[in-house]
Amino acid sequence: MLWIEKYRPKKFSDIKGQDEVLEHLKGFASSSKLPHLLLFGPHGTGKSCALECLARGIYGDHSNENLTIIESGALFRHGRSWLENEDRFSHLYRKEESVLSNFKRIVRWYASMKPFNTEFKIIAFEESHMLPFDAQAALRRIMEKYSTTCRFVFMTQQQTSIIPAIASRCLPLFFRPLSDEEIISVLRHLPAGTELSDGPVSEEELEFIAGSAKGDCRKAVTYLQLYHIKEGDLDLAEISGSETRLIAQSLFSSLKDCNFPKAKETAEMLMIDYGLSGSEVVEEISKVAKREYNDMRIAIALADADIRLCHAGNEFVQVNAALSRIISEVFF
């Protein structure tokens, strides 16, 4: 069994690194009062787990009946093929209609269902940055119609991917990337997770796993499980490398050529097509810069952008500002 499922947080106290956000959610759970929510932040920071804990806090044993999660990314990425194989929606799916029409029918059906033994139910959208404009426009109207008996929760990496008409109706809560120390604390407390047959996993190895995860606790737990399975014989550096590194190299080449439009286009592709957060894009550029053009001014520009992103700054604005600054200060 995957450790990310086996050791998935079951209560708020199990979620690390999001104290400010969790205080809000605990208040909603204890009062059973909830606004529409926009939960945003990088992968593996606790958005889905926090939502599940919130539902258990409000509904108790009836959380499954009153919480509906729609996998927006899978639905709009794979379209009809995903709908045809999703048993939950088989009674609502119409083969002759578009994916958007089916999506609206599904949401309306769940929103119109009477909550079970409570005032309202929750409909949540995972990867809501994958919702096209037409789908979000339809959701705005559905939110208006069913707001008395239904609360809508949008979970995304990018706050700016949600249209203003929806975002203005939601309370935004930012889930920041976890620090290496917080991730190491999580790994240490996994039952038997830090023990190999020849002894405990060293502090240096835990630090390397945490660093490779880049603030993503889910990724860190997966790396530790692989490390455990292989009894320490695992090249984490190779695993953590990705296709996005090559794209970041192309982006950096555009910076060196002082081609801001191309660099901006490539950065947006990383965020929109590959689902990277602004901080993850900054991290990828930083790694390429260290290898190809190690300049203090680049490090400072990226560090400033990362600080602003950690305080919920607009991702596209901050990344583009960093790119422009690097070109003007270093390569122009």
C-alpha positions as CSV (number, residue, x, y, z in Angstrom):
1,M,0.0,0.0,0.0
2,L,1.2,3.5,-0.8
3,W,2.4,5.4,2.3
4,I,0.8,8.6,1.0
5,E,-2.6,6.8,1.5
6,K,-1.7,4.6,4.5
7,Y,-0.4,7.6,6.5
8,R,-2.7,10.2,5.1
9,P,-3.6,12.8,7.7
10,K,-7.0,12.0,9.4
11,K,-7.2,15.1,11.6
12,F,-6.0,18.7,11.6
13,S,-3.2,18.1,14.0
14,D,-1.6,15.6,11.5
15,I,-1.2,18.4,8.9
16,K,2.1,20.2,9.2
17,G,3.2,23.6,8.3
18,Q,-0.2,25.3,7.7
19,D,-1.0,26.6,11.2
20,E,-2.7,29.9,10.1
21,V,-4.9,28.2,7.5
22,L,-5.8,25.4,9.8
23,E,-7.0,27.9,12.5
24,H,-9.6,29.2,10.0
25,L,-10.7,25.7,9.1
26,K,-11.0,24.6,12.7
27,G,-13.2,27.6,13.4
28,F,-15.5,26.7,10.5
29,A,-15.6,23.0,11.7
30,S,-16.5,23.9,15.3
31,S,-19.2,26.5,14.3
32,S,-20.5,24.4,11.3
33,K,-20.5,27.7,9.4
34,L,-18.6,27.8,6.1
35,P,-18.2,30.2,3.2
36,H,-17.2,29.2,-0.3
37,L,-13.4,28.5,-0.3
38,L,-10.5,28.9,-2.6
39,L,-7.6,26.7,-1.4
40,F,-4.5,27.3,-3.3
41,G,-0.8,26.4,-3.1
42,P,1.7,23.9,-4.5
43,H,1.3,20.2,-4.7
44,G,1.6,18.2,-1.5
45,T,0.9,21.0,1.0
46,G,-2.3,19.6,2.5
47,K,-5.2,21.1,0.6
48,S,-7.1,17.9,0.0
49,C,-6.4,16.5,3.5
50,A,-7.5,19.7,5.1
51,L,-10.7,19.6,3.2
52,E,-11.4,16.0,4.3
53,C,-10.6,17.0,7.9
54,L,-13.0,20.0,7.6
55,A,-15.8,17.7,6.3
56,R,-15.3,15.3,9.2
57,G,-15.3,18.2,11.6
58,I,-18.6,19.5,10.3
59,Y,-20.4,16.3,9.4
60,G,-18.9,13.7,11.7
61,D,-19.9,10.2,10.5
62,H,-21.9,11.6,7.6
63,S,-18.9,13.3,5.8
64,N,-19.0,10.9,2.9
65,E,-22.6,11.7,2.2
66,N,-22.2,15.4,2.3
67,L,-18.8,15.9,0.6
68,T,-18.5,15.5,-3.2
69,I,-15.1,15.8,-4.8
70,I,-15.0,16.3,-8.6
71,E,-11.6,15.6,-10.3
72,S,-11.7,18.6,-12.7
73,G,-8.2,17.9,-14.0
74,A,-9.0,14.3,-15.0
75,L,-12.4,15.3,-16.4
76,F,-11.2,18.0,-18.7
77,R,-7.9,16.4,-19.5
78,H,-9.4,13.1,-20.7
79,G,-13.0,14.2,-21.5
80,R,-15.5,11.5,-22.5
81,S,-13.2,8.6,-22.0
82,W,-12.9,9.5,-18.3
83,L,-16.6,10.1,-17.9
84,E,-17.5,6.8,-19.5
85,N,-15.3,4.9,-17.0
86,E,-16.4,6.8,-13.9
87,D,-19.1,4.8,-12.2
88,R,-20.2,7.7,-10.0
89,F,-21.4,9.7,-13.0
90,S,-22.7,6.8,-15.2
91,H,-26.4,7.7,-14.6
92,L,-25.7,11.3,-15.5
93,Y,-23.4,10.9,-18.5
94,R,-24.9,11.6,-22.0
95,K,-22.6,10.3,-24.8
96,E,-24.1,12.5,-27.4
97,E,-23.4,15.7,-25.5
98,S,-20.2,17.7,-25.0
99,V,-17.9,17.3,-22.0
100,L,-19.0,20.8,-20.8
101,S,-22.7,19.9,-21.0
102,N,-22.1,16.7,-19.0
103,F,-20.0,18.7,-16.5
104,K,-22.8,21.2,-15.9
105,R,-25.3,18.4,-15.5
106,I,-23.2,16.6,-12.9
107,V,-22.6,19.7,-10.8
108,R,-26.2,20.7,-10.9
109,W,-27.3,17.3,-9.9
110,Y,-25.0,17.1,-6.9
111,A,-25.7,20.7,-5.9
112,S,-29.5,20.1,-6.0
113,M,-29.3,17.0,-3.8
114,K,-30.7,17.7,-0.3
115,P,-27.9,17.7,2.4
116,F,-28.0,14.7,4.7
117,N,-28.8,15.7,8.3
118,T,-27.2,19.2,7.9
119,E,-27.9,22.7,6.5
120,F,-25.5,22.4,3.6
121,K,-23.2,20.0,1.7
122,I,-19.8,20.6,0.1
123,I,-18.8,20.2,-3.6
124,A,-15.1,20.5,-4.2
125,F,-13.1,20.7,-7.4
126,E,-9.6,19.3,-7.4
127,E,-7.2,20.8,-9.9
128,S,-9.7,23.6,-10.5
129,H,-7.0,25.5,-12.6
130,M,-8.0,22.9,-15.3
131,L,-11.6,24.3,-15.4
132,P,-12.0,26.2,-18.7
133,F,-13.6,29.6,-18.7
134,D,-17.0,28.3,-19.9
135,A,-17.1,25.8,-17.1
136,Q,-16.2,28.4,-14.5
137,A,-18.9,30.8,-15.9
138,A,-21.5,28.1,-15.6
139,L,-20.3,27.4,-12.0
140,R,-20.8,31.0,-11.1
141,R,-24.5,30.7,-12.0
142,I,-24.8,27.4,-10.1
143,M,-23.2,28.9,-7.0
144,E,-25.7,31.7,-7.0
145,K,-28.7,29.3,-7.3
146,Y,-27.7,26.7,-4.7
147,S,-25.6,28.8,-2.2
148,T,-28.1,28.3,0.6
149,T,-27.7,24.5,0.6
150,C,-24.3,24.0,-1.0
151,R,-20.8,25.3,-0.4
152,F,-18.2,25.2,-3.2
153,V,-14.5,24.6,-2.6
154,F,-11.9,25.2,-5.3
155,M,-8.5,23.6,-4.9
156,T,-5.7,24.8,-7.2
157,Q,-2.0,25.5,-7.5
158,Q,-2.7,28.9,-9.1
159,Q,-5.1,31.4,-7.5
160,T,-5.1,33.5,-10.7
161,S,-6.5,30.6,-12.7
162,I,-9.9,31.2,-11.1
163,I,-12.1,33.8,-12.8
164,P,-12.8,37.0,-10.6
165,A,-16.6,36.2,-10.6
166,I,-15.8,33.0,-8.7
167,A,-12.8,34.1,-6.7
168,S,-14.7,37.2,-5.3
169,R,-17.3,34.8,-3.8
170,C,-14.7,32.6,-2.1
171,L,-12.4,33.0,1.0
172,P,-8.9,32.5,-0.3
173,L,-6.6,30.3,1.9
174,F,-2.9,29.9,0.9
175,F,-1.1,26.6,1.6
176,R,2.6,27.4,1.5
177,P,5.4,25.0,0.6
178,L,6.7,23.1,3.6
179,S,10.2,23.8,4.9
180,D,12.8,21.0,4.8
181,E,12.6,20.9,8.6
182,E,8.8,20.4,8.6
183,I,9.1,17.6,6.0
184,I,11.8,15.8,8.0
185,S,9.6,16.0,11.1
186,V,6.8,14.3,9.1
187,L,9.2,11.6,7.8
188,R,10.6,10.9,11.3
189,H,7.2,10.2,12.6
190,L,6.1,7.6,10.0
191,P,5.9,4.2,11.7
192,A,9.0,2.3,10.8
193,G,9.6,4.7,7.9
194,T,13.1,5.7,8.9
195,E,14.3,2.2,9.7
196,L,16.2,0.0,7.2
197,S,17.3,-3.6,7.8
198,D,20.9,-2.4,8.4
199,G,19.9,0.5,10.7
200,P,18.1,3.9,10.7
201,V,18.0,6.3,7.8
202,S,20.6,8.9,8.5
203,E,19.9,12.6,9.1
204,E,21.8,13.4,5.9
205,E,19.6,11.1,3.9
206,L,16.4,12.5,5.3
207,E,17.7,16.0,4.5
208,F,18.4,15.0,0.9
209,I,14.9,13.5,0.6
210,A,13.3,16.6,2.0
211,G,15.4,18.9,-0.3
212,S,14.5,16.8,-3.4
213,A,10.8,17.1,-2.5
214,K,10.9,20.9,-2.8
215,G,8.2,21.6,-0.2
216,D,6.0,18.8,-1.4
217,C,5.3,16.5,1.6
218,R,3.5,13.9,-0.5
219,K,6.5,13.6,-2.8
220,A,8.9,13.3,0.2
221,V,6.8,10.4,1.6
222,T,6.9,8.7,-1.7
223,Y,10.7,9.1,-2.0
224,L,11.1,7.7,1.5
225,Q,8.9,4.6,0.7
226,L,11.0,4.0,-2.5
227,Y,14.2,4.4,-0.5
228,H,12.8,1.9,2.1
229,I,11.8,-0.6,-0.6
230,K,15.2,-0.5,-2.2
231,E,17.0,-0.7,1.2
232,G,18.8,2.5,0.6
233,D,19.9,1.6,-3.0
234,L,18.1,4.4,-4.8
235,D,19.3,7.4,-6.9
236,L,16.9,10.1,-5.7
237,A,18.7,12.7,-7.7
238,E,17.8,10.9,-10.9
239,I,14.2,10.3,-9.8
240,S,13.7,14.0,-8.9
241,G,14.9,15.2,-12.4
242,S,12.1,15.8,-14.9
243,E,11.1,17.1,-18.3
244,T,10.4,20.5,-16.8
245,R,14.2,20.9,-16.3
246,L,14.7,20.8,-20.1
247,I,12.0,23.4,-20.5
248,A,13.6,25.6,-17.9
249,Q,16.9,25.4,-19.8
250,S,15.1,26.7,-22.9
251,L,13.6,29.5,-20.8
252,F,17.0,30.5,-19.5
253,S,18.4,30.6,-23.1
254,S,15.6,33.1,-23.9
255,L,16.8,35.2,-21.0
256,K,20.4,35.2,-22.2
257,D,19.1,36.2,-25.6
258,C,17.1,39.1,-24.0
259,N,13.9,37.6,-25.5
260,F,11.4,38.5,-22.8
261,P,8.3,37.5,-24.8
262,K,9.7,34.0,-25.4
263,A,10.8,33.6,-21.8
264,K,7.4,34.7,-20.5
265,E,5.6,32.3,-22.9
266,T,7.8,29.4,-21.7
267,A,7.2,30.3,-18.0
268,E,3.5,30.4,-18.5
269,M,3.7,27.0,-20.3
270,L,5.4,25.5,-17.2
271,M,2.6,26.9,-15.0
272,I,-0.4,26.2,-17.2
273,D,0.5,23.1,-19.2
274,Y,2.7,21.4,-16.7
275,G,0.9,22.5,-13.5
276,L,4.0,24.0,-11.8
277,S,3.5,26.7,-9.2
278,G,5.3,30.0,-9.4
279,S,7.7,28.9,-6.7
280,E,8.5,25.7,-8.6
281,V,9.2,27.6,-11.8
282,V,11.6,29.9,-9.8
283,E,13.3,26.8,-8.4
284,E,13.7,25.2,-11.9
285,I,15.2,28.5,-13.2
286,S,17.5,28.7,-10.2
287,K,18.9,25.2,-10.8
288,V,19.6,25.9,-14.5
289,A,21.2,29.3,-13.6
290,K,23.6,27.7,-11.0
291,R,24.8,25.3,-13.7
292,E,25.0,27.6,-16.7
293,Y,25.5,31.2,-15.5
294,N,26.1,31.4,-11.8
295,D,25.5,35.1,-11.1
296,M,24.6,36.7,-7.8
297,R,22.2,39.1,-9.4
298,I,20.1,36.2,-10.8
299,A,20.0,34.5,-7.4
300,I,18.8,37.7,-5.7
301,A,16.1,38.4,-8.3
302,L,14.8,34.8,-8.0
303,A,15.0,34.9,-4.2
304,D,13.0,38.2,-4.1
305,A,10.4,36.6,-6.4
306,D,10.2,33.5,-4.2
307,I,9.7,35.5,-1.0
308,R,6.7,37.4,-2.7
309,L,5.2,34.1,-3.9
310,C,5.5,32.6,-0.4
311,H,3.3,35.5,0.8
312,A,0.6,34.7,-1.8
313,G,1.8,37.2,-4.5
314,N,0.3,36.8,-8.0
315,E,2.3,34.0,-9.6
316,F,2.3,35.3,-13.2
317,V,3.1,38.8,-12.1
318,Q,6.0,37.8,-9.8
319,V,7.6,35.3,-12.2
320,N,7.4,37.8,-15.1
321,A,8.8,40.5,-13.0
322,A,11.8,38.3,-12.1
323,L,12.4,37.4,-15.7
324,S,12.3,41.1,-16.7
325,R,14.6,42.0,-13.9
326,I,17.2,39.3,-14.8
327,I,17.3,40.4,-18.4
328,S,17.6,44.1,-17.5
329,E,20.2,43.6,-14.7
330,V,22.3,40.8,-16.1
331,F,22.0,40.2,-19.9
332,F,20.9,43.5,-21.4
